[in-house]
Amino acid sequence: MLNKTRLSVNINKAATLRNSRGGNNPDILKFATNCEKFGAQGITVHPRPDERHIRFNDVVELKKIVTTELNIEGYPDERYFKIIELTKPAQATLVPDPPNALTSNTGWDTKKNFSFLKDTVERLKEFGCRVSIFLNPDPRLLESAKLTGADRIELYTEPYARIFTIDKQKAIQPYKETAFKAHEIGLGVNAGHDLNLENLNFIIQEIPIIEEVSIGHALICDALYYGLEVTIKKYLFEIKLAHERSSK
């Protein structure tokens, strides 16, 4: 099926720009609305405790205006649960970040943290959310991920992006193995972190079952060069082209 993979734009960096000067420029709500207007099929945010980019109130207001899917990432502490309870997003993505993390840098050990994740997923499901668990590309973690009750995994793709420029076949192999195994046992597959216009096409071409990619930093940087509308259309084109190639 062409264009199966949805593009969710992570708008954290737009909020970082706003916060650097105070005020409301850029307007995060307008930015999210324009992302959807230009073709994005979802909006992702990762509100952190220090509110250095997306703020608690931003998420509440975004819920009111997002017409596609709102995906809220984060570590499942009580603050996160409060945000989810108030906004009831389409998707809650669980990330094992400590409060002071600069950015996400690993996935969950679903075996070691099984009881915690299972309780967390059950609690989130009460709010009607689809739940995704941020995961390193390791098939050994899939059975326990499935048993938590999660609907999907999100593959942490920074290692893929790093190795891609050196050896793309080596870079993709653990992701293919993990993604197709997840699909076999009934887990949906998302992907995110350091995906860009150079490496996006290949990962989707090789793993066309990816249901959603969440892209923020690279997309926002590209928008500085090309403009937001052109940039989103470029990412959507790479997704479309990847599916066309994978179907041949």
C-alpha positions in Angstrom: 0.0 0.0 0.0 1.5 3.3 -1.0 1.9 6.1 1.5 1.1 3.8 4.4 3.8 5.5 6.6 2.5 8.6 8.3 4.6 11.7 9.0 4.3 13.1 12.5 6.2 16.4 12.9 7.9 16.9 16.3 7.5 20.6 17.0 9.8 20.8 20.1 12.5 22.8 18.3 9.9 25.4 17.2 9.1 25.8 20.9 12.8 26.1 21.8 13.1 29.0 19.3 10.0 30.7 20.9 11.4 30.2 24.4 14.8 31.7 23.5 13.2 35.2 23.3 10.1 34.9 25.3 6.8 36.0 23.9 5.0 33.9 21.4 7.0 34.0 18.2 6.9 31.5 16.6 3.3 30.8 17.6 3.3 27.1 18.4 -0.4 26.6 17.7 0.0 28.3 14.3 3.1 26.2 13.6 1.3 23.0 14.3 -1.7 24.0 12.2 0.5 24.9 9.3 2.3 21.5 9.6 -1.1 19.8 9.2 -2.1 22.2 6.4 1.0 21.4 4.5 0.4 17.6 4.8 1.7 16.3 8.1 -0.4 13.5 9.4 0.4 14.0 13.1 2.0 16.3 15.6 4.5 15.0 18.2 5.6 16.8 21.4 7.9 15.7 24.2 7.2 18.0 27.2 10.1 17.8 29.7 9.9 18.8 33.4 12.0 21.9 32.9 9.7 23.1 30.0 12.7 24.1 28.0 10.7 23.7 24.8 7.1 22.4 24.9 5.3 23.6 28.0 2.5 21.9 29.9 -0.1 24.5 28.7 1.1 24.1 25.1 0.0 20.5 25.1 -3.4 21.4 26.5 -3.9 24.0 23.8 -2.5 21.8 21.0 -5.1 19.2 21.9 -7.8 21.7 21.1 -6.6 22.5 17.6 -4.7 19.4 16.3 -7.0 17.7 13.7 -4.7 14.8 12.8 -3.1 12.8 15.6 -1.4 14.2 18.7 1.4 12.0 20.0 2.8 12.9 23.4 6.2 11.4 24.2 7.8 11.3 27.7 8.9 9.5 30.8 5.8 8.2 32.6 6.0 10.1 35.9 3.0 11.7 37.6 3.4 14.9 35.5 3.2 12.9 32.3 0.1 11.0 33.5 -1.5 14.3 34.3 -0.9 15.6 30.8 -2.2 12.5 29.2 -5.3 12.5 31.5 -6.1 16.1 30.5 -5.5 15.8 26.8 -6.2 12.2 26.0 -4.0 12.1 22.9 -4.2 9.6 20.1 -0.9 8.2 21.1 1.3 8.1 24.2 4.9 7.2 23.5 6.9 6.0 26.5 10.6 7.1 26.6 13.1 6.2 29.3 14.6 9.6 29.6 15.9 11.0 33.0 14.6 14.5 33.7 17.9 16.2 32.7 18.4 14.4 29.4 19.3 16.6 26.5 17.5 14.3 24.1 16.3 10.7 23.9 19.3 8.4 23.7 18.2 4.8 24.2 15.1 2.7 24.4 13.5 0.7 27.2 14.8 -2.6 28.5 11.4 -4.2 28.4 12.5 -7.2 30.4 14.1 -5.4 33.2 11.3 -2.8 33.4 8.5 -5.2 32.5 6.3 -4.7 35.7 6.7 -1.0 35.6 5.8 -0.8 31.9 2.9 -3.2 32.2 1.4 -1.1 35.0 2.0 2.1 33.0 0.4 0.8 29.8 -2.6 -0.4 31.7 -3.0 3.1 33.3 -2.6 4.9 30.0 -5.1 2.7 28.3 -7.7 3.9 30.7 -7.4 7.3 28.9 -8.1 5.7 25.5 -4.6 6.2 24.2 -2.7 4.0 21.8 0.5 3.2 23.6 4.0 2.9 22.0 7.2 1.9 23.7 10.5 3.5 22.6 12.8 0.5 21.8 16.3 -0.2 20.6 16.5 -2.5 17.6 16.7 -5.8 19.6 14.3 -8.6 18.8 14.9 -10.1 22.3 12.9 -7.3 23.8 9.8 -7.8 21.7 7.9 -10.5 23.6 8.1 -8.6 26.8 7.0 -5.4 25.0 4.0 -7.2 23.6 3.1 -8.6 27.1 3.0 -5.2 28.6 -0.2 -4.6 26.5 1.5 -1.9 24.3 0.1 -1.4 20.8 3.3 -0.4 19.1 7.0 0.1 19.5 8.9 3.1 18.2 12.4 2.1 17.0 15.1 4.4 18.2 16.8 5.3 15.0 19.9 7.3 16.0 22.2 4.3 15.6 20.7 3.7 12.1 21.3 7.4 11.1 24.9 7.3 12.5 25.9 4.1 10.7 23.9 4.9 7.5 26.6 7.2 6.1 29.2 4.5 6.4 27.3 1.2 5.6 23.6 1.5 5.1 23.1 -2.3 4.9 24.8 -2.8 8.2 22.8 0.1 9.6 19.4 -1.3 8.5 19.8 -5.0 9.4 18.9 -4.9 13.1 16.0 -2.7 12.4 14.6 -5.0 9.7 15.0 -8.0 12.0 13.2 -6.2 14.9 10.5 -4.6 12.9 9.4 -7.7 11.0 9.5 -9.8 14.2 7.3 -7.1 15.9 4.9 -7.2 13.0 4.7 -11.0 13.3 3.6 -10.9 16.9 1.1 -8.1 16.5 3.0 -5.0 17.4 2.8 -1.9 15.2 6.1 -0.3 14.3 6.9 3.4 14.5 10.4 5.0 14.1 12.1 8.1 15.1 15.2 10.1 16.0 17.7 11.6 13.6 15.7 10.6 10.5 16.2 13.1 7.7 15.9 13.6 3.9 19.0 11.5 3.3 18.2 8.4 5.3 14.3 8.4 5.5 13.7 6.9 2.1 15.9 3.9 2.6 14.5 2.8 6.0 11.0 2.9 4.7 11.9 1.2 1.5 13.5 -1.6 3.5 10.8 -1.7 6.2 7.5 -0.6 4.5 5.5 -1.8 7.5 6.6 1.3 9.5 3.3 3.0 10.4 4.7 6.3 11.5 7.9 8.3 11.6 8.3 11.1 14.1 10.7 13.8 12.8 11.6 17.0 14.5 15.2 18.3 14.6 16.2 17.6 11.0 12.8 18.8 9.6 12.9 22.0 11.5 16.5 22.6 10.3 15.5 21.9 6.7 12.6 24.4 7.1 15.1 27.1 7.7 16.5 26.5 4.3 13.5 25.5 2.2 10.5 26.9 4.2 8.1 24.7 6.2 5.7 23.9 3.4 8.4 22.8 0.9 10.2 20.9 3.6 7.1 18.9 4.7 6.3 18.1 1.0 9.9 16.9 0.6 9.6 14.5 3.5 6.2 13.2 2.2 7.7 12.7 -1.2 10.5 10.6 0.2 8.0 8.5 2.0 5.9 8.1 -1.1 8.9 7.2 -3.2 10.1 4.6 -0.7 6.7 2.8 -0.8 6.6 2.9 -4.6 10.1 1.3 -4.7 9.3 -1.3 -2.0 6.2 -2.4 -3.9 8.1 -3.2 -7.1 
